[in-house]
Amino acid sequence: MASGTRRRHLGGAIRIMSLKFENIRKTFTEENGNEFVVLDDISFDVNDGEFVSIMGPSGCGKSTFLNMLAGILPVDSGEIWYQGSAVSPADLPSAYIFQESRVLNWRTVGENIKFALKAQGIPEAEHEERITSTLEMVGLENERDNYPLRLSGGMRQRVGIARALSVDPSILLMDEPFSSLDELTARQLREDVLELWQETDKTIIFVTHDVSEAVFLSDRVFFFDTRGQIFNRAEITHERPREPDDPELLETEAELMETFFDHMTAIQ
Ligand SMILES: Nc1ncnc2c1ncn2[C@@H]1O[C@H](COP(=O)(O)OP(=O)(O)OP(=O)(O)O)[C@@H](O)[C@H]1O
């Protein structure tokens, strides 16, 4: 993947708020009929081309939030604004990258991407170019005719990324995409995703429960708690490119973890 230069979104001259969530609320009903609140009054905005992470403990509603943005789950109440208009999730130009790549094992890598292109109604005439270019972007140009089960976990996740990129979404929704990979592979993929982000200028909303991953990747990190609220909005101002083991990044991680534990203890 080629390296690219990138404007800085935060603190730089260009800062366009494109996506806004207002008072998003979600409840589920338990088997006994009791309703419980998963997300309560979630409000934040995301700048065009920004990399934001949603961080929080297991069960705090991170995936639920992303699933609502993807239209997989209905939003109970609240509004989503995109480029100045109130929209429904179906109107968001987004693509989802799941924790498990969710590729179709009985189709080749190329066919998996074609499947996504057809599902999105992309004209047939564009398929060839899109398949070729997105496989090149993720370094899988030689695997087009291979089947996913013959690929490593990291490569399968790259197929998932290529499939998402192939429909050219403005917004990428990523739900713990590297959590099932070994740390070396995850590190490589984090760097590759950052390069792709820099080259393509996508807006990324990334869910993780790993604070070091959030700090390494993000412009801002929104911390959700078990009451379904945002309790910390952290701007990560470290220069890019970043090194995962940079002592300054580690210091930021430690500070955020302390804030996190203090808060979780306080609300227990
Ligand atoms: N469809 C559903 N029906 C009922 N309850 C649900 C449903 N989906 C999620 N939940 C519950 O909502 C809560 C939030 O789940 P969610 O998967 O969003 O959490 P999460 O923060 O992504 O957790 P993790 O990091 O473990 O993936 C959990 O208590 C979960 O059991």
The ligand as a MOL file (V3000), in Angstrom:
LIG
                    3D

  0  0  0     0  0            999 V3000
M  V30 BEGIN CTAB
M  V30 COUNTS 31 33 0 0 0
M  V30 BEGIN ATOM
M  V30 1 N -31.1090 -8.0390 20.0740 0
M  V30 2 C -30.9510 -7.9330 21.3890 0
M  V30 3 N -31.9790 -8.2200 22.2470 0
M  V30 4 C -31.8430 -8.0900 23.5760 0
M  V30 5 N -30.7100 -7.6900 24.1740 0
M  V30 6 C -29.6540 -7.3860 23.3850 0
M  V30 7 C -29.7230 -7.5010 21.9580 0
M  V30 8 N -28.5160 -7.1090 21.4360 0
M  V30 9 C -27.7440 -6.7940 22.4870 0
M  V30 10 N -28.4170 -6.9560 23.6570 0
M  V30 11 C -27.9150 -6.6480 25.0020 0
M  V30 12 O -27.5690 -5.2660 24.9970 0
M  V30 13 C -26.3850 -5.0440 25.7620 0
M  V30 14 C -25.3490 -4.3640 24.8790 0
M  V30 15 O -24.8750 -5.3000 23.9230 0
M  V30 16 P -23.7380 -4.9140 22.8640 0
M  V30 17 O -23.4360 -6.1440 22.0770 0
M  V30 18 O -24.1310 -3.7020 22.1330 0
M  V30 19 O -22.5160 -4.5560 23.8340 0
M  V30 20 P -20.9990 -4.2830 23.4790 0
M  V30 21 O -20.5950 -3.0720 24.2360 0
M  V30 22 O -20.7860 -4.2690 22.0130 0
M  V30 23 O -20.3170 -5.5710 24.1340 0
M  V30 24 P -19.0380 -6.4320 23.6460 0
M  V30 25 O -17.8270 -5.5430 23.7960 0
M  V30 26 O -19.0280 -7.5680 24.6110 0
M  V30 27 O -19.2770 -6.8530 22.2390 0
M  V30 28 C -25.9670 -6.3920 26.2960 0
M  V30 29 O -26.5080 -6.5310 27.6020 0
M  V30 30 C -26.6150 -7.3790 25.3430 0
M  V30 31 O -26.8810 -8.6000 25.9880 0
M  V30 END ATOM
M  V30 BEGIN BOND
M  V30 1 1 1 2
M  V30 2 1 2 3
M  V30 3 2 2 7
M  V30 4 2 3 4
M  V30 5 1 4 5
M  V30 6 2 5 6
M  V30 7 1 6 7
M  V30 8 1 6 10
M  V30 9 1 7 8
M  V30 10 2 8 9
M  V30 11 1 9 10
M  V30 12 1 10 11
M  V30 13 1 11 12
M  V30 14 1 11 30
M  V30 15 1 12 13
M  V30 16 1 13 14
M  V30 17 1 13 28
M  V30 18 1 14 15
M  V30 19 1 15 16
M  V30 20 2 16 17
M  V30 21 1 16 18
M  V30 22 1 16 19
M  V30 23 1 19 20
M  V30 24 2 20 21
M  V30 25 1 20 22
M  V30 26 1 20 23
M  V30 27 1 23 24
M  V30 28 2 24 25
M  V30 29 1 24 26
M  V30 30 1 24 27
M  V30 31 1 28 29
M  V30 32 1 28 30
M  V30 33 1 30 31
M  V30 END BOND
M  V30 END CTAB
M  END
